[in-house]
Amino acid sequence: MNGLRVIPTWSHGQERLYVALTDGRNIAWYDREAARVNLLSEDRRDDVLEALGPFLTGPVVVGPPPVPTPAELARLSLHPDDDLAPNRPGEALLVALDRDPGPAGRIRPDPRRRALEAEQLVGEALDRLDGADWHALHSIPLPGGDRVHHLAIGPAGLFAVHTLYARKQRVRVADPLVAVGRRGPQPLLRRVRADADRASYALTAEVRPVLAVVSPTRLDLTTPPREVRVLTDTDLNTLSRQGGVLKPADVEALHAIARDRTTWTRV
């Protein structure tokens, strides 16, 4: 026996096993998901591996903890109230509906619920890009009560995505006007460009505007919109197929900046 104790812990759904001295001080930990044993001191390397022996599930990397990147340090220093990463798609609408559900038994559907459905569908599609080294942030608040519905950050660049509910309706786009069903056209593309411009200013990086149209029966582009990509919610995965613009370190750094609420307070 080498006098070391192995103490299992759980954090954010992940298991980590700490190796502690008899006085309670930790000298190593085993991250099973990363297959890595992090040593705070090389002096007890053999003892640590002996203590962890029954718990190791395969080959592991053994060494000192990796040095955190600037992006990781920025994330770790964020106050929880300023971290936008936990925002759900449609977060602002969810909060508004919770505070004021609206009158019961109304004949017409609450337009906020339709908008929420659209943001949730688009948000889920963007979240699925995570496996391709992408990050998605949702419902980013801007001064004046506006917000960016979604911000996608990945190798192909940054995209401010505005959602439009159009289930079972025809959508006609004639820059800058967008018409849904029988409703009159609205200059929606001006809003989409403005959101991307504000995001570019906040992040000091090019952010391209995207209009995501949810579940239309037909999407007609009378004239190709200037700068704005118009996609249906089922075509959002095409964003990840574009050529690489950002390196992985740039993606992580921009995500760390964008998730900080204070980044957006002066745009």
FENLIN-V483739 format. One record per backbone hydrogen bond with DSSP energy under -1.0 kcal/mol. NH is the residue of the N-H (numbers start at 1). CO is the residue of the C=O. If there is no record, write none. Layout:
# FENLIN-V483739
nh=NH co=CO
nh=NH co=CO
This chain:
# FENLIN-V483739
nh=5 co=20
nh=7 co=18
nh=9 co=16
nh=11 co=14
nh=14 co=11
nh=16 co=9
nh=17 co=30
nh=18 co=7
nh=19 co=28
nh=20 co=5
nh=21 co=25
nh=24 co=21
nh=27 co=19
nh=28 co=19
nh=29 co=38
nh=30 co=17
nh=31 co=36
nh=36 co=31
nh=37 co=61
nh=38 co=29
nh=39 co=63
nh=40 co=27
nh=45 co=42
nh=48 co=44
nh=49 co=45
nh=50 co=46
nh=51 co=47
nh=52 co=48
nh=55 co=52
nh=56 co=52
nh=61 co=35
nh=63 co=37
nh=73 co=69
nh=74 co=70
nh=75 co=71
nh=76 co=72
nh=77 co=73
nh=78 co=75
nh=82 co=79
nh=84 co=259
nh=87 co=84
nh=91 co=88
nh=94 co=90
nh=95 co=91
nh=96 co=92
nh=97 co=93
nh=98 co=94
nh=99 co=95
nh=100 co=96
nh=113 co=110
nh=114 co=110
nh=115 co=111
nh=116 co=112
nh=117 co=113
nh=118 co=114
nh=119 co=115
nh=120 co=116
nh=121 co=117
nh=122 co=118
nh=123 co=119
nh=124 co=120
nh=125 co=121
nh=126 co=122
nh=127 co=123
nh=128 co=124
nh=129 co=126
nh=130 co=127
nh=132 co=129
nh=133 co=130
nh=135 co=153
nh=137 co=151
nh=139 co=149
nh=140 co=148
nh=142 co=146
nh=145 co=142
nh=148 co=140
nh=150 co=161
nh=151 co=137
nh=152 co=159
nh=153 co=135
nh=154 co=157
nh=157 co=154
nh=159 co=152
nh=160 co=208
nh=161 co=150
nh=162 co=210
nh=164 co=212
nh=166 co=214
nh=168 co=215
nh=169 co=166
nh=171 co=218
nh=172 co=179
nh=173 co=220
nh=174 co=177
nh=177 co=174
nh=178 co=186
nh=179 co=172
nh=181 co=170
nh=183 co=180
nh=186 co=178
nh=188 co=186
nh=189 co=176
nh=190 co=187
nh=192 co=188
nh=193 co=189
nh=194 co=190
nh=195 co=191
nh=196 co=192
nh=197 co=193
nh=198 co=194
nh=199 co=195
nh=200 co=196
nh=201 co=197
nh=202 co=198
nh=203 co=199
nh=204 co=200
nh=205 co=200
nh=208 co=158
nh=210 co=160
nh=211 co=229
nh=212 co=162
nh=213 co=231
nh=214 co=164
nh=217 co=169
nh=220 co=171
nh=222 co=173
nh=228 co=226
nh=229 co=209
nh=231 co=211
nh=233 co=213
nh=235 co=232
nh=238 co=235
nh=239 co=236
nh=241 co=238
nh=242 co=239
nh=245 co=155
nh=246 co=155
nh=251 co=247
nh=252 co=248
nh=253 co=249
nh=254 co=250
nh=255 co=251
nh=256 co=252
nh=257 co=253
nh=258 co=254
nh=259 co=255
nh=260 co=257
nh=261 co=82
nh=263 co=260
nh=264 co=261
nh=265 co=262
